[in-house]
Amino acid sequence: MIAIGLMSGTSLDGVDAALLETDGEMIARFGPGCETPFEPDERAVLKAAVDAALVWRFDGDEPAIFREAERVLTATHARAVERVAVMAGIAVADIELVGFHGQTVVHHPPKDGRDGQTRQLGDGQSLAGRLGVPVAYDFRTADMAAGGQGAPLAPIYHQVLARWAGLEQPLGVLNIGGVANLTLLRSDGALDAFDTGPGNGLIDAWVEDHTGAPMDRDGALASQGRVLEAGLAELLAHPHFALEGPKSLDRWDFSLDAARNLGVEDGAATLSQFTAESIALGLKACSERPRRLIVCGGGRKNADLLRRISAATGISVCSAEAVGWRGDLIEAEAFAVLAARTQRGLPLSFPGTTGVDQPQTGGRIAHPS
């Protein structure tokens, strides 16, 4: 089917959209894709919703800003779909299915016998009505209701991509967004996955607080700094690293406190090393050692961070583009495939990826009224 996948990450930069022809198990054709940036006023509404969610955390009535944010998300995601349709030379009506992740504002994994909770803002029914196209959405709820972590969801797409590219396994696919997560494609064909720890989230927050810039571009600041070993040890003492996988995180599960008294370069270096060391810890817990790591997400563009990861893990590291993948579009493509799997009733998550007892279907489909 012709499907467009949509993804808006925790950086709140904009909406990634990608068209695939897929049945959810293989890719027949890669269509166009692009990022549609949020306008400043749109980003401000979404950031206000994230800030409100951090205070709310499922306690009491949902913040009123959520409704305004969902109107923004409907408009921006519809704009992204329309743009990709123009790029593909097709009418929006020719799209058979849209995969809509929404905007994660708070995620609590299961803990100490407590069920997990997650909230992705996004009104699938409104988007379907706006586009006149069926929309698959709410991909995480069923997994969490079945006792799973609700994340990560991309591993099954990593497997589809690896098969398309003919890559040898065992293989590691490392996605570095606000949080970093690892998919191990085992030599027996099974999937293991978990959140390793922070990705870009802490580094971005540190740099924005100190310079106003949204990121440490290419790791320029970190490359000039020195790692505070005491601060790094404090960060690595977080209880997440003692847990067995599968396990998941919220971007805000870690704080900047260990770097508070450092200069901007030393803080960036310490937080970058923290990301690298947490990835190394995750790999040590894997059942197999991957031959190489393919890095997706915004972190793949940070040369200093990639050097640190390779040194900390002792594994060859390369960006997604080095194996023919579209690094900026992988998460959007994943939700096109997950949408197709939702429509066909195929599983989205697995015991080794989210901790469910058996492969779990999920997602809902909204049809235009």
Legacy VTK file of the C-alpha trace (Angstrom):
# vtk DataFile Version 3.0
C-alpha trace
ASCII
DATASET POLYDATA
POINTS 369 float
0.000 0.000 0.000
1.023 3.642 -0.361
1.629 4.826 3.188
3.065 8.004 4.659
4.668 7.849 8.097
4.918 10.870 10.381
7.161 11.584 13.347
7.647 14.593 15.607
10.521 14.105 18.027
11.301 15.540 21.440
13.464 18.290 19.927
10.273 19.937 18.585
12.010 20.916 15.344
9.203 19.869 13.053
7.442 16.934 11.403
9.340 14.281 9.461
7.234 12.619 6.767
8.132 9.789 4.382
6.248 7.822 1.740
6.761 4.086 1.332
5.087 1.369 -0.654
4.972 -1.439 1.903
2.925 -4.325 3.239
4.487 -3.965 6.694
6.901 -6.849 6.099
8.914 -5.617 3.147
9.516 -2.390 1.256
8.521 -2.314 -2.400
9.586 1.298 -2.980
10.944 4.295 -1.125
9.058 7.453 -2.007
9.981 11.035 -1.154
10.247 12.452 2.325
11.054 15.713 4.040
11.025 17.666 7.285
8.371 20.352 7.666
9.583 22.757 10.371
7.267 24.098 13.036
6.612 27.822 12.901
7.830 29.669 16.030
4.288 30.084 17.376
3.549 26.385 16.783
6.720 25.315 18.572
5.861 27.612 21.460
2.493 25.889 21.945
4.074 22.436 21.807
6.822 23.417 24.243
4.194 24.783 26.614
2.386 21.430 26.417
5.612 19.545 27.198
6.324 21.846 30.144
2.764 21.383 31.451
3.059 17.603 31.105
6.204 17.580 33.251
4.216 19.194 36.050
1.063 17.117 35.474
2.598 13.610 35.182
-0.847 11.925 35.136
-1.917 13.568 38.402
-5.336 15.220 38.032
-7.049 16.612 34.954
-5.028 16.952 31.781
-3.662 20.462 31.147
-5.892 22.563 28.897
-2.892 23.342 26.674
-3.021 19.734 25.429
-6.116 20.514 23.342
-4.473 23.507 21.707
-1.349 21.440 21.053
-3.431 18.735 19.361
-4.939 21.339 17.030
-1.410 22.456 16.148
-0.328 18.861 15.566
-3.286 18.174 13.270
-2.506 21.236 11.167
1.255 20.664 10.988
1.030 16.950 10.252
-1.582 17.511 7.559
0.735 20.085 6.006
3.558 17.539 6.009
1.418 14.878 4.312
0.263 17.344 1.669
3.843 18.400 0.988
5.063 14.819 0.495
2.096 14.074 -1.793
3.106 17.015 -3.994
6.705 15.763 -4.027
5.460 12.306 -5.082
3.218 13.726 -7.797
0.084 12.170 -6.347
-3.151 13.464 -4.860
-3.676 13.145 -1.104
-6.617 10.878 -1.953
-4.154 8.409 -3.505
-2.550 7.804 -0.101
-3.965 4.616 1.343
-2.837 5.023 4.951
-1.040 7.506 7.209
0.966 6.466 10.280
0.718 9.212 12.930
2.906 8.865 16.014
1.943 12.156 17.644
4.030 14.097 20.160
5.237 12.311 23.280
4.943 14.646 26.269
5.363 12.195 29.152
6.258 8.502 29.388
6.423 6.434 32.583
7.571 2.830 32.017
6.354 0.049 34.317
8.151 0.122 37.648
7.984 -1.823 40.912
4.820 -3.636 39.857
3.154 -0.417 38.693
1.712 -0.320 35.182
3.359 2.067 32.769
1.689 5.214 31.455
2.346 7.201 28.306
0.813 10.207 26.607
1.301 11.075 22.969
-0.603 14.180 21.950
-2.358 13.777 18.622
-5.949 13.400 17.468
-5.939 10.668 14.820
-9.608 11.182 14.026
-9.128 14.905 13.372
-6.163 14.224 11.098
-8.132 11.587 9.171
-10.973 14.084 8.732
-8.626 16.824 7.602
-6.881 14.610 5.037
-9.767 12.366 3.972
-7.401 9.398 4.456
-7.350 6.583 7.081
-4.896 7.291 9.877
-3.212 4.686 12.097
-2.274 6.088 15.520
-1.977 5.293 19.254
0.725 2.693 18.710
1.915 2.358 22.314
-1.171 1.921 24.497
-1.882 -1.747 23.737
1.704 -2.737 24.489
1.648 -0.978 27.856
-1.739 -2.486 28.708
-0.143 -5.894 28.099
2.651 -5.079 30.554
5.168 -3.806 28.028
7.387 -0.750 28.121
5.594 0.896 25.195
8.981 1.619 23.645
10.952 1.310 21.511
8.699 0.582 18.522
11.183 1.002 15.653
13.036 -2.363 16.033
10.715 -4.245 13.685
11.395 -1.590 11.052
15.134 -1.884 11.661
14.754 -5.573 10.841
12.818 -4.756 7.651
15.539 -2.269 6.643
18.391 -4.674 7.369
16.782 -7.354 5.234
16.235 -4.844 2.413
19.921 -3.875 2.571
21.154 -7.475 2.928
23.158 -6.696 6.071
24.910 -9.415 8.038
23.760 -10.151 11.583
24.290 -9.816 14.516
23.897 -6.113 13.885
23.307 -3.153 16.168
21.083 -0.242 15.185
21.539 2.696 17.528
19.027 5.517 17.404
20.217 8.697 19.098
17.373 11.110 19.644
16.506 12.777 22.951
16.944 9.278 24.421
19.224 6.658 22.851
17.880 3.198 22.084
19.559 0.108 20.739
18.164 -2.636 18.525
20.145 -5.883 18.403
19.287 -7.915 15.314
20.428 -11.305 16.538
21.991 -13.949 14.349
18.950 -16.209 14.956
16.598 -13.519 13.566
15.159 -12.479 16.949
15.025 -8.894 18.165
16.303 -7.371 21.387
15.901 -3.669 22.127
15.965 -1.183 24.977
16.691 2.416 25.841
20.385 2.663 26.710
20.191 6.068 28.393
20.368 9.690 27.300
20.933 10.524 23.662
21.070 14.166 22.627
18.562 15.341 25.231
20.913 16.331 28.041
23.530 17.751 25.672
20.923 19.850 23.858
19.444 21.142 27.098
22.878 22.041 28.453
23.924 23.906 25.317
20.614 25.736 25.007
20.777 26.814 28.660
24.311 28.171 28.276
24.459 29.494 24.709
20.895 29.718 23.398
21.815 27.365 20.535
19.579 24.270 20.179
22.463 21.767 20.030
26.221 21.228 20.126
26.620 21.196 16.352
29.075 18.471 15.310
30.200 18.244 18.935
32.301 21.400 18.571
31.933 22.400 22.229
32.382 18.904 23.657
35.523 18.345 21.597
37.140 21.328 23.376
36.106 20.273 26.884
37.368 17.914 29.569
35.267 15.208 31.195
34.573 15.650 34.901
35.084 12.077 36.083
33.241 12.603 39.376
30.241 14.020 37.541
30.326 11.157 35.037
30.394 8.598 37.867
27.415 10.328 39.494
25.449 10.161 36.241
26.319 6.494 35.669
25.025 5.632 39.169
21.454 6.139 37.930
19.304 3.048 38.722
18.343 2.608 35.046
21.710 1.033 34.337
21.193 -1.741 36.902
17.941 -2.852 35.276
17.755 -5.708 32.812
16.193 -5.031 29.430
13.773 -4.454 27.928
13.597 -1.053 29.580
12.559 2.429 28.541
13.073 6.008 29.622
11.574 9.447 29.473
13.888 12.183 28.198
13.573 13.906 31.587
14.617 10.904 33.721
18.130 12.359 33.954
19.108 15.802 35.188
21.935 18.236 34.517
22.848 18.498 38.200
26.151 16.627 37.878
27.419 19.266 35.423
25.962 22.369 37.064
29.249 24.043 38.093
31.145 23.322 34.880
31.975 25.607 31.988
30.005 25.092 28.808
32.704 23.021 27.030
33.457 20.764 30.010
29.738 20.256 30.632
29.164 19.311 26.989
32.128 16.908 27.100
30.935 15.268 30.334
27.375 14.813 29.080
28.571 13.517 25.701
30.802 10.987 27.429
27.842 9.978 29.584
25.839 9.151 26.453
28.757 7.112 25.051
29.429 5.213 28.300
25.744 4.399 28.800
25.615 2.926 25.286
28.700 0.828 26.109
27.007 -0.460 29.269
23.966 -1.430 27.231
26.053 -3.370 24.725
27.785 -5.286 27.495
24.381 -6.587 28.602
23.452 -7.865 25.115
23.239 -11.580 24.413
25.467 -11.163 21.345
28.080 -8.594 20.389
27.107 -6.879 17.132
29.678 -6.691 14.357
28.981 -2.983 13.906
26.685 -0.188 14.981
24.593 1.715 12.474
23.638 5.082 13.974
20.327 6.779 13.199
18.726 9.931 14.551
20.185 13.381 15.004
23.120 12.077 17.013
24.657 10.509 13.923
25.577 14.030 12.769
27.691 14.683 15.877
31.185 13.544 14.885
32.604 14.000 18.397
29.829 11.848 19.882
30.385 9.070 17.312
34.107 9.034 18.136
33.306 8.717 21.819
30.849 5.855 21.188
33.324 3.920 19.064
36.063 4.338 21.689
33.780 3.392 24.587
32.300 0.311 22.875
35.228 -0.913 20.804
32.805 -1.464 17.911
32.915 0.030 14.429
30.368 2.823 14.119
28.849 4.242 10.945
25.963 6.526 10.048
22.772 5.226 8.441
23.728 6.770 5.103
26.829 4.557 4.911
24.567 1.512 4.359
22.122 3.278 2.024
19.486 4.239 4.614
17.858 7.675 4.805
19.012 8.766 8.222
16.758 11.777 8.558
13.648 9.796 7.656
14.040 6.436 9.410
11.584 7.129 12.234
8.981 8.514 9.826
9.456 5.483 7.574
9.057 3.251 10.622
5.585 4.624 11.290
4.556 4.008 7.687
5.508 0.359 8.203
3.872 0.229 11.654
0.692 1.678 10.129
0.644 -1.087 7.523
1.245 -3.684 10.231
-1.597 -2.197 12.286
-3.966 -2.485 9.344
-2.935 -6.108 8.742
-3.020 -7.103 12.425
0.717 -7.892 12.522
2.651 -7.475 15.771
4.379 -4.187 16.530
6.293 -5.190 19.666
7.934 -8.356 20.931
9.145 -9.953 24.174
12.714 -8.876 23.445
11.830 -5.280 22.565
9.276 -4.139 25.138
9.000 -7.069 27.562
5.515 -8.256 26.604
4.833 -11.953 27.119
4.156 -12.566 23.431
4.241 -10.562 20.183
1.755 -7.730 20.569
-0.429 -6.075 17.958
-1.476 -2.488 18.523
-2.474 0.809 17.067
-5.897 2.080 16.083
-7.177 3.255 12.726
-9.334 6.349 12.332
-11.376 6.584 9.151
-12.504 9.917 7.718
-16.151 10.493 8.563
LINES 1 370
369 0 1 2 3 4 5 6 7 8 9 10 11 12 13 14 15 16 17 18 19 20 21 22 23 24 25 26 27 28 29 30 31 32 33 34 35 36 37 38 39 40 41 42 43 44 45 46 47 48 49 50 51 52 53 54 55 56 57 58 59 60 61 62 63 64 65 66 67 68 69 70 71 72 73 74 75 76 77 78 79 80 81 82 83 84 85 86 87 88 89 90 91 92 93 94 95 96 97 98 99 100 101 102 103 104 105 106 107 108 109 110 111 112 113 114 115 116 117 118 119 120 121 122 123 124 125 126 127 128 129 130 131 132 133 134 135 136 137 138 139 140 141 142 143 144 145 146 147 148 149 150 151 152 153 154 155 156 157 158 159 160 161 162 163 164 165 166 167 168 169 170 171 172 173 174 175 176 177 178 179 180 181 182 183 184 185 186 187 188 189 190 191 192 193 194 195 196 197 198 199 200 201 202 203 204 205 206 207 208 209 210 211 212 213 214 215 216 217 218 219 220 221 222 223 224 225 226 227 228 229 230 231 232 233 234 235 236 237 238 239 240 241 242 243 244 245 246 247 248 249 250 251 252 253 254 255 256 257 258 259 260 261 262 263 264 265 266 267 268 269 270 271 272 273 274 275 276 277 278 279 280 281 282 283 284 285 286 287 288 289 290 291 292 293 294 295 296 297 298 299 300 301 302 303 304 305 306 307 308 309 310 311 312 313 314 315 316 317 318 319 320 321 322 323 324 325 326 327 328 329 330 331 332 333 334 335 336 337 338 339 340 341 342 343 344 345 346 347 348 349 350 351 352 353 354 355 356 357 358 359 360 361 362 363 364 365 366 367 368
